[in-house]
């Protein structure tokens, strides 16, 4: 991920995690 973006570059999250990554 980059700058709080998920691996797919979607759903930016301040924690650097997205629903897809959890």
mmCIF file of the C-alpha atoms, coordinates in Angstrom:
data_MODEL
# 
_entry.id   MODEL 
# 
loop_
_atom_site.group_PDB 
_atom_site.id 
_atom_site.type_symbol 
_atom_site.label_atom_id 
_atom_site.label_alt_id 
_atom_site.label_comp_id 
_atom_site.label_asym_id 
_atom_site.label_entity_id 
_atom_site.label_seq_id 
_atom_site.pdbx_PDB_ins_code 
_atom_site.Cartn_x 
_atom_site.Cartn_y 
_atom_site.Cartn_z 
_atom_site.occupancy 
_atom_site.B_iso_or_equiv 
_atom_site.pdbx_formal_charge 
_atom_site.auth_seq_id 
_atom_site.auth_comp_id 
_atom_site.auth_asym_id 
_atom_site.auth_atom_id 
_atom_site.pdbx_PDB_model_num 
ATOM 1  C CA . UNK A 1 1  ? 0.000   0.000  0.000  1.00 0.00 ? 1  UNK A CA 1 
ATOM 2  C CA . UNK A 1 2  ? 1.080   3.593  -0.444 1.00 0.00 ? 2  UNK A CA 1 
ATOM 3  C CA . UNK A 1 3  ? 0.207   6.605  1.694  1.00 0.00 ? 3  UNK A CA 1 
ATOM 4  C CA . UNK A 1 4  ? -2.771  4.906  3.313  1.00 0.00 ? 4  UNK A CA 1 
ATOM 5  C CA . UNK A 1 5  ? -3.984  3.381  0.058  1.00 0.00 ? 5  UNK A CA 1 
ATOM 6  C CA . UNK A 1 6  ? -5.007  -0.232 -0.167 1.00 0.00 ? 6  UNK A CA 1 
ATOM 7  C CA . UNK A 1 7  ? -3.210  -2.721 -2.386 1.00 0.00 ? 7  UNK A CA 1 
ATOM 8  C CA . UNK A 1 8  ? -5.832  -2.049 -5.050 1.00 0.00 ? 8  UNK A CA 1 
ATOM 9  C CA . UNK A 1 9  ? -5.409  1.697  -4.631 1.00 0.00 ? 9  UNK A CA 1 
ATOM 10 C CA . UNK A 1 10 ? -8.982  2.034  -3.431 1.00 0.00 ? 10 UNK A CA 1 
ATOM 11 C CA . UNK A 1 11 ? -10.727 2.996  -0.210 1.00 0.00 ? 11 UNK A CA 1 
ATOM 12 C CA . UNK A 1 12 ? -7.927  5.163  1.250  1.00 0.00 ? 12 UNK A CA 1 
ATOM 13 C CA . UNK A 1 13 ? -7.708  4.843  5.005  1.00 0.00 ? 13 UNK A CA 1 
ATOM 14 C CA . UNK A 1 14 ? -5.636  6.901  7.459  1.00 0.00 ? 14 UNK A CA 1 
ATOM 15 C CA . UNK A 1 15 ? -4.505  3.688  9.149  1.00 0.00 ? 15 UNK A CA 1 
ATOM 16 C CA . UNK A 1 16 ? -3.142  2.435  5.830  1.00 0.00 ? 16 UNK A CA 1 
ATOM 17 C CA . UNK A 1 17 ? -5.598  -0.453 5.840  1.00 0.00 ? 17 UNK A CA 1 
ATOM 18 C CA . UNK A 1 18 ? -8.620  -1.201 3.703  1.00 0.00 ? 18 UNK A CA 1 
ATOM 19 C CA . UNK A 1 19 ? -11.422 -3.710 4.048  1.00 0.00 ? 19 UNK A CA 1 
ATOM 20 C CA . UNK A 1 20 ? -9.686  -5.745 1.335  1.00 0.00 ? 20 UNK A CA 1 
ATOM 21 C CA . UNK A 1 21 ? -6.492  -5.916 3.337  1.00 0.00 ? 21 UNK A CA 1 
ATOM 22 C CA . UNK A 1 22 ? -8.126  -6.904 6.628  1.00 0.00 ? 22 UNK A CA 1 
# 
